[in-house]
Amino acid sequence: LPPVPYAVDRSTSIKSSNGGPSGARARVVKDLRRQLKLLAQWFKNNDKFSFYASSLLFCYEGDPSSDTWDNSRLRTIDFAHVVHRADGGRDDSYLDGLYSLLRIVEEILEGLEREGKLDA
């Protein structure tokens, strides 16, 4: 991934919905990373549309007392300003934003790994 062009707060922590330790939902962060990579791959290949002022919605549902069940989804929302590209180029601005978000997620996972709260 390209470096994030600005400082990232490395003190970011992930808390479970019950305020538990940051490693309680590390697999959800891993799944967010997986979904972001899939979306980035789509945007790398997209030469038809540019997205302006759209948003990403990450939905998570899980039981904080269980280590066996989680459900997460990443969705692109707010399509009011999607335009067709006549030039056949790709939307590098959206892709740059995804790469920045991926780098932040990677740093969160690295922090969890340093704390011993991340499964291999």
C-alpha positions in Angstrom: 0.0 0.0 0.0 1.2 3.5 -0.6 2.0 5.5 2.6 -0.8 7.6 4.2 0.1 11.2 3.3 -0.7 12.5 6.8 -0.1 11.4 10.4 -2.3 8.6 11.8 -3.2 8.5 15.5 -1.4 5.3 16.5 -3.2 5.3 19.8 -6.4 4.1 18.1 -8.0 1.2 19.9 -10.8 -1.1 19.0 -13.2 -1.8 21.8 -15.9 -4.5 21.8 -19.5 -3.3 22.2 -19.3 -4.1 25.9 -16.1 -2.0 26.5 -13.9 -5.1 26.6 -10.3 -5.4 25.5 -9.2 -4.2 22.1 -8.5 -7.8 20.9 -12.1 -8.9 21.5 -13.1 -8.1 17.9 -9.8 -8.4 16.0 -11.3 -10.8 13.5 -13.9 -8.1 12.6 -11.1 -5.7 11.8 -9.4 -8.4 9.7 -12.7 -8.9 7.9 -13.0 -5.1 7.3 -9.5 -5.3 5.8 -10.5 -8.1 3.5 -13.6 -6.3 2.3 -11.6 -3.0 1.8 -9.1 -4.9 -0.4 -11.9 -6.4 -2.5 -13.4 -2.9 -3.0 -10.0 -1.4 -3.8 -9.5 -4.2 -6.4 -12.9 -3.3 -8.0 -11.9 0.4 -8.1 -8.5 -0.5 -9.7 -10.4 -2.1 -12.5 -13.2 0.4 -12.7 -12.8 2.7 -15.8 -16.5 3.6 -16.1 -17.5 5.6 -13.1 -16.2 8.3 -10.7 -17.6 8.6 -7.2 -17.9 12.0 -5.6 -19.0 12.5 -2.0 -19.9 8.9 -1.5 -19.5 7.1 1.8 -18.5 3.7 3.2 -20.8 2.1 5.7 -19.4 -0.7 7.8 -22.0 -2.8 9.6 -21.2 -5.1 12.4 -23.3 -7.4 14.4 -22.0 -9.8 17.0 -22.3 -11.2 20.5 -19.6 -9.7 22.8 -19.8 -12.8 25.0 -19.2 -15.2 22.1 -16.0 -15.8 20.2 -17.7 -17.8 17.5 -20.2 -15.5 15.8 -19.7 -12.2 14.0 -21.3 -10.7 10.9 -19.9 -7.7 9.2 -20.5 -6.0 5.9 -18.9 -3.1 4.0 -21.1 -1.1 1.7 -20.6 1.9 -0.5 -23.5 4.4 0.0 -24.5 7.9 -1.2 -24.5 7.5 -4.9 -25.9 11.0 -5.7 -22.7 12.1 -7.3 -21.5 9.1 -9.4 -20.7 10.1 -12.9 -19.9 8.1 -16.0 -16.3 8.6 -17.2 -16.0 9.1 -20.9 -12.2 9.1 -20.8 -11.9 5.5 -19.6 -9.7 6.5 -16.7 -10.0 5.2 -13.2 -11.1 7.1 -10.1 -7.7 7.5 -8.4 -9.1 9.8 -5.7 -11.5 7.2 -4.4 -8.7 4.6 -4.6 -6.4 6.9 -2.7 -9.0 7.2 0.1 -9.4 3.4 0.2 -5.6 2.9 0.4 -5.5 5.5 3.3 -8.2 3.6 5.1 -6.5 0.3 4.5 -3.3 1.6 5.9 -5.1 2.8 9.1 -6.7 -0.6 9.5 -3.3 -2.3 9.0 -1.8 -0.1 11.7 -4.6 -1.0 14.1 -4.0 -4.7 13.4 -0.2 -4.2 13.9 -1.0 -2.6 17.3 -3.2 -5.5 18.3 -0.5 -7.9 17.2 2.1 -6.1 19.4 -0.3 -6.3 22.3 -0.7 -10.1 21.7 -4.4 -9.7 21.0 -4.3 -10.9 17.4 -4.5 -14.5 16.2 -2.2 -15.5 13.5 
